[in-house]
Amino acid sequence: MRTKIKHAFAVRPKAGAESDEIQDFLGRTAEILPSIPGVENFAIYRQINPDTGFDYLVSMEFACEKAYREYNRHPLHENYVADVWMKIAGEIMVFDLEEIKIATSLE
């Protein structure tokens, strides 16, 4: 059985990042990452809880682990990490998750 993979990363821009730098990061993220083969259900979220340490979350899904591995090795992804992500990120937290099915008494 193929299990969907959820890949997400939370970002807090580096101290002193200007608004236009942040907007450029968000725009390039929205342009580049969904164009990589295998990316599904791409979304960018803005944090609304002031008690967390991150400002944005980028989320996407892959049909299976193979598609996720191919995404990670794709030249667009590798260039994105070096040229976009690392230039703006002050702090990053990455999540690579597979859904687990748990039977409940309600089923």
Secondary structure, 3 states (H helix, E strand, C coil): CCCCEEEEEEEEECCCCCHHHHHHHHHHHHHHHHHCCCCEEEEEEECCCCCCCCCEEEEEEECCHHHHHHHHHCHHHHHHHHHHHHHHEEEEEEEEEECCCCCCCCC
